């Protein structure tokens, strides 16, 4: 965005060095400079009106003022043991800065009042000496330094707010100064309780707040914006940077929504303090420009998952070279916070997405700092006591009551243009594609000319590559890629919310659909332990309507989602990957049930159509829709047996009735077409309308089976035993016929199904087990048995559930299901 503009980082470094050496007193011994400073500054401070009435300054010429400023500049760099002298220097300069106020103080020298901008630029540059960390100071002296720094920051912020005379040069000098002090305090690795750690949040808040003021009074140049972006990239190991970034972005987003979508659009609720960050006189165009530029300030958040990138600075290199035992830059203890920083950054993006969708929450948890954390809606833990960690460190896995989407919300493409790149990359963190890409980058880096790295252990300079780049496995245990799963879960959950916000008739770009499906395919992979992790829970909680929106090609996700539902719904006790996960178990099951209900009818609708595997193009086995039907019904039946929530039970009962009704309707439809076939060529004996054997569809299944297995010779299944096996589910009964199990198929004269000699036994067993639910009659009996059993054993104490179950039985009784007159052997 600013590639053609020059960065001012070198100017910041030069100004910092000049401020520390500009005083002529640096040419004399330290004791002499101290004595001069103490005498001069004490006299200047006595006229400020702090201990006595203020008096007009005796400095009437520019030379006198410049000489005194030279002394004060030296005084600000004194050791912290000279606290009183440094304090007097700060008091004098803070008083003199009022020259930019509408009413300057009486103690301000006349030359400064006459040329306030020039002198105040010099004062601001001298203040840099106060913020430079002193080495080896005690905690008490560091606290005193922090107090004086707070005083200066408060004065500068007040001056920027009320001054009407600051020119462009002064604004740029002020912004460069704020960037410089943030650089000197925040760029080094975090050390607990040092001056940088104590001032971190304050210096960042002042930087962003004054920057917003500058956008109204004197919009920063592209070079300044580029410098801000480069500087923030060096501070990303600081949690406070992401806190302030989120805070300002949300405040700007709230203003942006007001004039973009009008007063009818749901309001983004933020605290009054944050709302005051945006100047009231900021124009709409200025809000839009500032919002987009600040949004891109920290760069791609996924860089936070690469410690070797975050630690790629001279400060971390200096720490590594001076470490006693020798260490790599990425091994600094402060980088252990990167997973939480990454999560906060993704949560900030997620909350902005919610705002554009009209899903504004009453509280933005973990985004704008601890002061809002008291308003968070509590999350119900699945099991175990609540974590000792703050809930702000957890992904937002779901809430009981979500507001409806805004009618006037932007299109999905527009939101993805803004946030899609970051969210897609974050969703792939730790996936197969990410691992392959990381290895590829490491191999390419190893082939490039080696960088020169000094090895402190050997006391020599050698040519080598950073180990963290060549070997991702060399990272400390606290920085392995699985530690970033919370942020990944937040990212994929946000993508699900975006795509589930699609409007009727809205078109989403194919490239976004493809990337979304690939991300979901990666995140839905089930481990051997068959546990529910944060990513899986986030997908299910935010994808309730995914299959109801008619997204192009969304059916390719069916196998992955069904595997996920098999983890969550059938078992009463959900297996959780880690006890640190906090979410509402009932809400997770409800979202899963919604997904289940939206896909129950797909197998009978698409039947033998194959489902493409996005991750393995050369798969030898083709999965069809009809093959998924037994799994769906098993999930439904098992979920109904273990469900304890009344609302969820109501939904499952509705799904059960829908399944039976769908099977009946399917058989009635098949009956019409089969009657025509029988009229042309009547079959001997009783007729059973198994769709996969009697209709043309059976031929296509057999053909698909042969082509997928690659065989040419054929054999008849069940020929030796007298049983004829009809491949595929969704079969229906003939006129007067019911649905029968595999053991009963020999009593009918069906066309034999021919497949290859090397027909896999596991596939045969799958088809055999599928036959339990192969027709409406079998489903009817199974559903009736299950509901009656649950009514007697569990539901009789719950009036609402009992009424819903009786209503289901009433609905089943009204169905006309053809009976074959045969005894059904159900494997219950």
Secondary structure by P-SEA (a helix, b strand, c coil): cccccccaaaaaaaaaaaaacccccccccaaaaaaaaaaaaaaaaaaccccccccccccccaaaaaaaaaaaaaaaaccccaaaaaaaaaaaaaaaaccccccccccccccccccaaaaaaaaaaaacccccccccccaaaaaaaaaaaaaaaaaaaaaaaccccccaaaaaaaaaaaaaaaaaccccccccccccccaaaaaaaaaaaaaaaaaacccccaaaaaaaaaaaaaacccaaaaaaaaaaaaaaaaaaaacccccccccccccccccccccccccaaaaaaaaaaaaacccccccccccccccccaaaaaaaaaccccccccccccccaaaaaaaaaaaaaaaaaaaaaccccccccccccccccccccbbbbccccccccccccccccccccccccccccccaaaaaaccaaaaaaaaacccaaaaaaaaaaaaaaaaccccccccccccbbbbbcccccccccccccccccccaaaaaaaaaaaaaaaaaaccccccccaaaaaaaaaaaaaaacccccccccaaaaaaaaaccccccccccccccaaaaaaaaaaacccccbbbbccccccccaaaaaaaaaaaaaaccccccccccbbbbbccccccccccccccaaaaaaaaaaaaaaccccaaaaaaaaaaaaaaaaaaaaaaaaaaaaaaaaaaacccccccccccccccaaaaaaaaaaaaaacccbbbbccccccbbbbcccccccccccccccccccccccccbbbbcccccaaaaaaaaaacccccaaaaaaaaaaaaaaaaaccccccaaaaaaaaaaaaaaaacccccccccccccc
